[in-house]
């Protein structure tokens, strides 16, 4: 791939490769933007098939974090790290993660990291022994997943208000794809609201827990798209809204925690034309980044939760923009985020190295 061509396309600032032969660390950190403040984004641990696959992923995720933070009203830019490794071999390995922490520290605060796929507060505690530029620590805000789930819950309520004229979820049928940390907490919120849950996951134990705890109905992973439901909550894979799945949807609302669920930009417009209210992923799942952002000012759970609840109002603004300008809700979210970056960057200097 032509790396500089890709960096120039969406105005990325840095792409940094870290290698430690002794520990086997192979990490790629992307800083997309520091126009509003230091870039923030989690560390994703994945056994990528190729280096190019890892680079494509970190570029995509870093830009998404810029838009997410901007749309959430945070004075932060977007960044991300991917580590190429077998999670079974490196999770909880102190030397490995402290080596990574040293590399993060070398960026002098232009990038702040946190948990992401296959990483947890345990690994971040090791990273924190070598750098202050890490959040989501157990002694502070901890695992951001529960707050992400709360934000998705608020996005579902806002989307229901748009689709049905009120946000009362009692009696609604909601399908949830993916029962990880976010999906299971979301089940709890919806169950307490009197929602009928339909779930799928490749992990049968997680499915059985949802059945036991929330009286959920389980379906095969390939059948989750075609369920006769009011709301579909994708909380697992990306690119699952595509040419194959859209004709199967019977829901009026799609809102979940999964990143990059639209396979192509055109699919957002197709959803709008079909009358399906889509909550843009990086707006709906912003609760986690909102939560960890409070560590910089002294973490307070209630303040973080109040800030996360505002996802509801931000989505209503995005829906209004979508209708007024006859654009997809994804395009409307991008417009809101980019307009904020453009207006505030005029009074902010780029966050520079010390």
C-alpha positions in Angstrom: 0.0 0.0 0.0 1.1 3.6 -0.5 1.2 4.8 3.1 1.7 8.5 2.4 -1.1 8.6 -0.1 -3.4 7.1 2.6 -2.1 9.6 5.3 -2.8 12.5 3.0 -6.3 11.4 2.1 -7.7 12.2 5.5 -4.9 14.4 6.8 -3.3 12.1 9.3 -0.5 13.5 11.4 1.6 10.5 12.3 2.0 6.8 11.9 4.5 5.3 14.3 5.9 1.8 14.3 7.2 0.3 17.6 9.4 -2.8 17.7 11.0 -4.5 20.7 12.9 -7.7 19.7 13.3 -8.9 23.3 9.6 -8.9 24.2 8.2 -9.5 20.7 6.3 -6.2 20.8 5.1 -5.1 17.4 2.8 -2.0 17.7 1.6 0.6 15.3 0.3 3.9 16.7 -1.7 6.3 14.5 -2.3 9.9 15.5 -4.9 11.3 13.2 -5.5 14.7 14.7 -4.4 16.9 17.6 -6.3 20.0 16.5 -8.6 20.0 19.6 -6.1 18.4 22.0 -4.0 15.3 22.5 -5.2 12.3 20.6 -7.0 9.6 22.6 -7.7 6.1 21.6 -7.4 2.5 22.9 -4.9 -0.2 22.3 -6.3 -3.1 20.2 -4.5 -6.4 20.5 -5.1 -8.6 17.4 -3.3 -11.4 15.6 -3.5 -9.7 12.2 -2.8 -11.8 9.2 -0.6 -9.2 7.5 1.1 -5.9 8.4 -1.0 -4.1 5.8 -4.2 -5.3 7.4 -3.0 -3.9 10.7 -2.1 -0.5 9.1 -5.5 -0.2 7.4 -7.2 -1.0 10.7 -5.3 1.5 12.8 -5.8 4.3 10.2 -9.5 3.7 10.1 -9.9 3.5 13.9 -7.8 6.6 14.6 -9.9 8.8 12.3 -13.0 7.4 13.9 -11.7 8.5 17.3 -11.2 12.0 16.0 -14.8 12.2 14.9 -16.1 10.4 18.1 -14.4 12.9 20.4 -15.4 15.9 18.4 -19.0 14.8 18.2 -19.0 14.0 21.9 -18.0 17.6 22.7 -14.5 16.7 24.0 -11.4 18.7 23.6 -9.5 15.7 22.3 -8.1 14.5 19.0 -8.1 10.9 17.7 -5.5 8.2 17.8 -5.3 4.4 18.1 -2.8 1.7 18.6 -2.9 -1.9 17.2 -0.5 -4.5 18.5 0.1 -7.6 16.3 0.2 -10.6 18.7 -1.6 -13.6 20.0 -3.6 -12.4 22.9 -3.2 -15.7 24.7 0.5 -15.3 24.8 0.9 -11.6 25.9 -2.2 -10.7 28.0 -1.0 -10.0 31.6 2.7 -10.1 30.6 4.2 -7.3 32.6 7.4 -7.0 30.7 5.6 -6.9 27.3 3.2 -4.1 28.4 5.8 -2.1 30.2 7.8 -2.1 27.1 4.8 -0.8 25.2 4.4 1.9 27.9 7.9 3.1 27.3 7.1 3.6 23.6 3.9 5.5 24.4 5.8 7.7 26.7 8.2 8.6 23.9 5.3 10.4 22.1 5.4 13.0 24.9 1.6 13.2 25.4 0.5 13.6 21.8 -1.2 10.3 22.2 -3.1 8.9 25.3 -4.0 5.2 25.3 -6.6 3.1 27.0 -8.3 -0.4 26.7 -9.7 -1.7 23.6 -10.3 -5.2 22.0 -8.4 -7.9 24.0 -6.9 -5.4 26.4 -8.1 -4.5 29.9 -7.3 -2.4 33.0 -4.8 -5.1 34.0 -2.6 -4.4 30.9 -3.1 -0.6 31.3 -1.9 -0.8 34.9 1.4 -2.2 33.5 1.5 0.5 30.8 1.0 3.1 33.6 4.2 2.1 35.3 6.1 3.6 32.4 3.9 6.5 31.3 1.3 8.9 32.5 -0.3 9.0 29.1 -2.8 6.2 29.8 -6.4 6.2 31.1 -9.0 3.6 32.0 -7.0 2.5 35.1 -8.5 0.5 37.9 -7.7 3.1 40.5 -9.5 5.7 38.4 -12.3 5.2 35.9 -11.6 1.5 35.3 -13.2 -0.5 32.5 -15.1 1.9 30.1 -17.4 -0.8 28.8 -20.3 -0.2 31.2 -20.4 3.5 30.3 -20.2 2.6 26.7 -23.3 0.4 27.2 -25.1 3.2 29.0 -24.4 5.5 26.1 -25.7 3.0 23.6 -28.8 2.6 25.8 -29.4 6.4 25.6 -28.8 6.3 21.9 -31.5 3.6 21.6 -33.9 5.8 23.5 -33.2 8.8 21.3 -33.5 6.8 18.2 -36.8 5.3 19.4 -38.1 8.8 20.0 -37.2 9.7 16.4 -38.8 6.5 15.0 -41.8 6.1 17.3 -42.5 9.6 18.7 -41.6 8.5 22.3 -38.7 6.8 24.0 -40.6 4.3 26.1 -39.0 1.0 25.4 -41.4 -1.2 27.4 -42.8 -4.0 25.2 -40.3 -3.3 22.4 -38.4 -6.2 20.7 -34.7 -5.6 20.5 -32.1 -7.9 18.9 -28.5 -7.7 20.1 -25.6 -9.0 18.1 -22.6 -9.6 20.3 -22.7 -10.3 24.1 -19.3 -9.0 25.2 -18.8 -6.5 28.0 -20.9 -3.9 26.4 -23.6 -6.2 25.0 -24.4 -7.9 28.3 -24.6 -4.6 30.2 -26.9 -3.3 27.5 -29.1 -6.4 28.0 -29.4 -5.4 31.6 -30.5 -1.9 30.9 -33.1 -3.0 28.3 -34.4 -5.9 30.4 -35.1 -3.5 33.3 -37.1 -1.4 30.8 -39.4 -4.3 29.9 -37.8 -5.1 26.5 -38.1 -8.5 24.9 -34.5 -9.5 23.9 -33.3 -11.6 21.0 -29.6 -12.3 21.1 -26.8 -13.9 19.2 -23.1 -14.6 19.8 -20.5 -17.1 18.7 -19.8 -17.8 22.4 -22.5 -20.2 23.6 -21.8 -19.5 27.3 -22.5 -15.9 26.8 -25.8 -16.7 25.1 -26.8 -19.0 27.9 -26.1 -16.3 30.4 -28.3 -13.9 28.5 -31.1 -16.5 28.4 -30.8 -17.2 32.2 -30.4 -13.6 33.4 -32.7 -11.8 30.9 -35.1 -14.4 29.5 -33.6 -13.7 26.1 -34.4 -15.7 23.0 -31.3 -17.0 21.2 -30.9 -17.2 17.5 -28.1 -18.3 15.1 -25.5 -15.7 14.4 -26.6 -15.7 10.7 -30.2 -15.2 11.5 -29.9 -12.1 13.8 -30.4 -9.7 10.9 -33.8 -11.0 9.8 -35.6 -11.0 13.1 -39.0 -9.3 13.4 -37.9 -6.6 15.9 -38.3 -2.9 16.5 -34.6 -2.2 17.2 -31.4 -3.9 16.1 -28.3 -3.3 18.3 -25.0 -4.4 16.6 -22.5 -4.8 19.4 -19.9 -7.0 17.7 -18.5 -7.0 14.2 -18.0 -4.0 11.9 -19.3 -3.8 8.3 -22.4 -5.7 9.1 -24.7 -3.2 7.4 -24.2 -4.0 3.8 -25.9 -5.1 0.6 -26.6 -8.6 1.9 -28.0 -7.6 5.3 -30.0 -4.5 4.6 -32.8 -6.3 2.7 -33.2 -8.6 5.7 -33.9 -5.8 8.3 -37.4 -5.5 9.6 -36.5 -3.0 12.3 -37.1 0.7 12.4 -34.0 1.5 14.5 -30.3 0.5 14.4 -28.2 1.6 17.3 -25.3 -0.3 18.9 -21.7 -0.2 20.1 -19.9 -1.8 17.2 -17.5 0.4 15.3 -17.7 1.0 11.5 -20.9 -1.0 11.0 -21.6 0.6 7.6 -19.6 -1.3 5.1 -19.8 1.6 2.7 -21.0 5.2 3.0 -23.9 4.5 0.5 -25.4 2.1 3.1 -26.2 5.0 5.4 -28.3 6.7 2.7 -30.0 3.4 1.8 -31.1 3.0 5.5 -32.5 6.6 5.4 -34.4 5.9 2.2 -35.9 2.7 3.8 -37.1 4.7 6.8 -34.7 3.1 9.3 -33.3 5.4 11.9 -29.6 4.8 12.2 -27.6 6.1 15.2 -24.1 6.7 13.8 -21.8 4.3 15.5 -19.2 6.7 16.9 -21.9 8.8 18.4 -23.8 5.9 20.0 -20.7 4.3 21.4 -18.9 7.4 22.8 -19.7 6.6 26.4 -16.3 4.9 26.9 -14.2 7.8 25.7 -16.4 10.3 27.6 -15.8 8.2 30.7 -12.0 8.1 30.5 -11.8 11.7 29.5 -12.9 12.6 33.1 -9.7 11.2 34.5 -7.8 14.3 33.5 -9.9 16.5 35.8 -10.4 14.1 38.7 -12.7 11.2 37.9 -16.3 11.4 39.2 -18.7 8.6 38.1 -21.9 10.7 38.3 -20.3 13.5 36.3 -19.2 11.0 33.6 -22.6 9.4 33.5 -24.4 12.8 33.2 -22.0 13.7 30.3 -22.7 10.3 28.6 -26.5 10.9 28.9 -26.1 13.9 26.6 -25.6 11.4 23.7 -29.4 11.5 23.6 -29.5 15.2 22.7 -26.6 15.0 20.3 -28.4 12.3 18.3 -31.5 14.4 18.1 -29.4 17.2 16.7 -27.9 14.8 14.2 -31.3 13.5 13.2 -32.5 17.1 12.7 -29.5 17.9 10.5 -30.1 14.7 8.5 -33.7 15.6 7.8 -33.0 19.3 7.1 -30.2 18.7 4.6 -31.6 15.4 3.2 -28.4 13.5 4.0 -27.8 10.2 5.9 -27.4 10.4 9.6 -23.7 9.2 9.2 -23.1 12.2 6.9 -24.9 14.5 9.4 -22.7 13.2 12.3 -19.5 13.7 10.2 -20.7 17.3 9.5 -21.4 18.1 13.2 -18.0 16.7 14.2 -16.0 18.3 11.4 -17.7 21.6 11.8 -16.7 21.6 15.5 -13.1 20.7 14.7 -12.9 23.4 12.1 -14.4 26.2 14.2 -12.4 25.4 17.4 -9.1 24.7 15.6 -9.0 28.4 14.7 -8.5 29.2 18.3 -6.4 26.2 19.3 -2.8 25.5 18.4 -1.9 22.0 17.5 -0.8 19.9 20.6 2.9 19.9 20.1 5.7 17.8 21.5 7.4 19.2 24.6 
